[in-house]
Amino acid sequence: MQKFLYITDQTEYSDNSFIGPLFEKYLTKHFEIHIIYFSKYKASFERKDNNKIIIPLADKLNVIDVLGHNGIDLKEYKIVAVRNDTKILKEVLKKRIVFDYKVAFRLSFPKRIAKLQIDEANNKKSYFDIISNKIKLHQETSLINDCDLFLPTTIKMRDNYLKDVKTKTFVIPSAIDPEVLHENIQHESEEKRFFYAGTLDKLREFETVLDAFSQIETKSFKIMISTKDPEYAQELLGKYPNLRANFELSNATSKEELLDLIAKADIGLSILPDIALFNTSTPVKIMDYYASAVPCIMSKNDNNLSIFDDNKTAWLCDFDKDSIKTKLEEIISLPKENITQVGIDGQKRLLDIRNYERIADALAHQLNIL
């Protein structure tokens, strides 16, 4: 079996809910997979669980040399893939002529663009930032064009942010693991429980969603929030005293804790502003919701419309207070059985078209013909 090396940009104990099912599980049916993570706390190279390699963060830009010094022959690998980090990619491309491997680059999310837009939302973006971004964009495009395969999350991500990339492209979207579905625990109370998981900041404008909730006459709902930004969340929620009794704020510290919370909810909240950064891909959190058959209310954009049917497998909504309010009122008025069915149907839809096992089979084919 041919070997595949995946150099991530993640630390050893980070959430790898995307990497795990695709690269550690289903792709292993086609390749012998080795995955590199980095550690802030370890000072030496370490092999772990047969397929994992831990490298000190300080050696991040010397990955190829570190592997060689620890007895790993890069000539044995057909593919070396790099996730997100173009500095590592540059080093991998430089050594390709020595070891004769093919190079793939995975872009999971345009983090630099996200930071630029967050800074803009906070009035921190400068002219220097704009020039710097243009220079880095040119450098990234050049590096990706030197690769054998480009692996963005969506075609729109490439077309919106890296339109000059000409490298052969294979899309790897976020998806569902068909072997890891979670029970949707039905609570007994009459209220509808809405759940939001993830980042809260000015760019996501969650106050627009809260403005809509605050104008709903019935208070037969809960807004459950799990975020790693609790201070921002507390400040934001404090602006809505009329909803104080409706809030439940938590901070899930593990994937298991998060899934336990999601399973006790009725509807996932994934409504985001109508900007390219959010419209180019489906958030991983939506997959977490549907893995528990919890249906979502989400942004009405081309990406989501290509996957979900409004009122059948999800609820699609424009990002403005009145539209969100109207859609929330419709959902709250629905019998619980109807909401449950939307979640079941949405999960079936994703298992058909966003299934990690099928994606791994298709990716393996692309890798084999490089």
N, C-alpha and C positions, 0 to 999 in steps of 0.2 A: 504493500500500500504506500502511495506517495505521501510525502510529508508536507504539511502546511504550517507556517509559523505566523501567528497573529500577535503583533506588538500593539498593545492597547495604550491608551493615555490614562488609564485608571489605576488607582491604588489597590493594594491587595484585598482590602475588605470593603471596597465600594460595592454599591448595588449593581450587579451585572445581569439584571433581568433580561436584557437583550442579548448580551454575549453568551450567557449560559445556555439557553435552549438551542440557539442556532449553531454556535461554534463548538461548545463543549458536548453537545448531545447529538443533534441530527447530522451535522457535517462529518462527524467521526465515522459515519457509515461509509464515507467516500475517501477520507484522508486521515492520516495519522496527524492529529492536531496538537500543537504546542502553543500555549498562550502566555505571553509575558505581561506581568503586572509589576508595578513599582511600589517601593516601600520607603516611607520617611524614617522608619525606625530601625531597619536592618542595615548592617554594614557590609554584608557579604551576599554573594550569589546563593540561591537556594532552589532546589527542585522540590515540588510539592504535588501530591495526588497524581503522580505520573505525568499529567499533561500541563501542569502549571509551572512557570518559572518566575521567581521573584528576584528582582534586581533593585539594588539601592537607588533611590531617586537621584542621588548625586552622579550616578553613572548613566543617566538617561540618554545622553547624547553620544555615548560610546557603546551602545548595545551590541553591535556586531563584534567589536573587540572583546567585550566581556564574555560573550558566548564562546568565542574561540579560545579564550584563556581557561574556560571551564569545560573544555573537551567536546563542545558542540560544533560539528562540521556543517557549515551552511551550504556546502555543496550537496548535501543530502535532501535539501528542501526544493520542491518544485515552485512553491509560492511563498513569498514573504509579504504579508499585508500589514499596513500601518493604519491605526485609527486616529484620525483628527490632527495629529501633531506633525506639522510640515518640517519641523527641525529634525525630527527622527527620520522622516521620509527622505530628506536630503542626504542623510548619512547612509540610509539603506540603498538609495539609488547610486550613490558614489561607489559602493562596494559590489554592486551587481556584476560588474565586469569580471571581478575576481571569482565569484561563486556561481555565476550563471543561473540565478533564480529569476522568476518572473515577479514583478512588483505590482501590488494592488493597493489602492488608497481608499479608505472608508471615511466618508464624511457623515457623521451622525446628526450634527446640528451646527449651523454656522455661528459658533460661539463669539467670534470676534465681532461679527455684525450685530449680534444680540447685545453685546456690551456697548457698542457704539450707539445703538438705539436707546438703551437704558440710560446712558449718559445724556443723550439728547432730551429724554423725558424728564431728567433731573436738572436740565440746563447746565450740564457739565461738558458738553461736546465743544471742542475747540477747532479752529482752522487746522491746527497741526494734526489733530486726530483724523481729519478728512484726508489730508495729504498722505499721512502714514498708512491709512487704510488702502488707498489707491496703490501705493508702492507694494504693500504686502499682498494685495490681490493679484498684482502682476507676477510677483514671485511665486505665489501658490499655483496660479494657472500654469506657469512654466513647469513647475515640478510635477503637477498632475499630468500634464501633457507628455511627460517623459515616462509615465507609468504604463503598464500593460493593460490595466483595468481600473476603472473608477467606480466606486460603490457608494453613491449618495443614497439618502433616505427616499427621495423622490426625484423625478425628472425636473419638476419645478424648482427644486433646490439648486440643481445645476444651472438651469436656464435663468433663474433670477439672480444668482450670486456669482456664478462661474461660467458665464455665457460663452467665453472663448475657449473653454475646455473641449478638445477634440478627441480625447481618449475614448476608447470603447467603454461604454457605460452599462452597468447592470444595477438595477435598483434593488436595494434591500430595505423594505419598509419595516416599521414596527409591526408586530403580529402577535398571534396567540399560540401558545404551546398546546396542541390538541390533547396531550397526555396530562396536563396540569390545569384542570378546571376546578373552581372552588364553589362550594355550596353557597347559595344565596339564602342567608338566614332571615326568615320572615319575622319581623317584630310584630307584636300583637296590637300596638296602639293604632289609633285611627289616623294620626298625623302622617304626612308625607315627609320622608327624610331625604334631604338633598346633601350631597357630599362633594367637597372640593379638596383635592389633594395636590400639593405642589407649591411652587413659588408664588409669593405675593409681592408685587412691586408696582411702581407707577406705570410701567409699560403695559402691564396686564389689566389695569383699570378696573379692578374688581369692585370698586365703589359703584360702577355703573350697574352691576348685577345687584348689589345691595340696595341701590336706589329703587330698582324695580321691585324687590322684595318688600321694601318699606311702604310701598303704595298699595300692596295687596290687602284687601279688607279682612279676609279670613286670616287667622294666625295659626291655622292647623298645619303647621310645617315646622321642621327643624332645619337649620343650616349647620351641617357638621363640617368642620375644617381641620385638616391636618397639614401643617406647614413647618418648614424649618426656619421660618421668619416670624416667630411668635411675637416679637416686640412690634414689628410693623403691623401684624394682624391685630394685636390689642389696641393699638392706636387707631387703626381703621375702624374696627368694630365699635370703638367708643363713640364714634360719630353717629351711631344709630341706636339711641337709647330705647326707641320703641320696639327694637328687635332683640333687646338684651335677653329676654326669656327664650328666644328662639335659637340662640347660638350655642354650639358645643365645640370648643376649641381643644385640639390635642396635637401632639407631636410624636407621630409614630417613628420609632428609632430603628425599625427593621422592616423588611419586606413583609414578614409574617404579621407584624402588628398592623401594618397598613391594610393588608388584605382582610384581616379580621374586622377592621372598621368598615371597609367598603362593603363587605358581605352583609352588614347590618343596615345598610342604607337602601333607599328605594331608587334614587336617581342620581347619576353623576353630573356634576357641573363642569362643563368644559367650553364655556363661551368666552372667546377671546377677541380682542380688537381686530378690525379688518385691515391688517397690514401684512405685507409679504412674508415677514418673519414667521408669523403664525399660520399663514394660509398655505405654506408649501408642504406641510407634512401633518400626519395625524399624531398627536401627542401620545407617548407611551402610556400615560395614565388612562387614556381611553381604553387601551387594551387591558389594563388592570381591572377597570370597571367591568368590561364585558367578559373577562375570564371568570367573574363571579355572576354573570348574567344580570348585571345591574345596568340598565339602559341609561343613555346620556342625553342631556340637552347640550347642543354644541353649535358652533358657528356655522352659518350657512355660507360655505365657500365651495369653490369648484372641487377641491380635494375631498371634502366630506360628502359632497353630493355624488361623487363618483363611487362612494362606498355604501352610504346609508340612504334609506328611503324615509322621508319625513312622516312621522306618526306611525310608522310600521316597524322600523328597526332602530330608530332614534328620533329625537325632536331637533329640528334644524331652525336656527333663529338668527336674524340680523342683530348686529351688536349696537343696539340703542335701547334706552330705558323702556320706551313704550312697547317695542317689539318683544323684549324679554319679559316684561310684565304680563303681556297678553298670553305668551306661551306658557309661562309659569302658572297662570290661572287655569289654563286648559288642563295642564298636567295635574294640578292639585284637585281638580274636579273629577278626574278619572277614577273609576273603581280600581282598587289595588290589583285585581286580576288582570286588567288591561295593561297596567304598567309592567307587571311581571312578564306578560307575553311579549311586550316590546323587547325586554331584555333577552328573553329566550331566542326570539327571532333574530335579534342583532348578533347574538353569539354564534348562531348557526351561519349567518352571513359571513362573519369574519373567519370562521373555521373553513369556509369554502374558498375564500379569496385571500385571506391573510393568515396563513398557516405555516409555522416555522418549518415543519417537516417538508412541505412542498417547496418552500423557498430554498431550503438546503439542497434538495434534489436539483433544482434549476441552476443554483449557483455552482454546484459541483460540475455540471455539464459545461458551464461557461469557463470554469477554471481548467478543465481537462482539454479544451480546444484552444487554449492560449498558445 
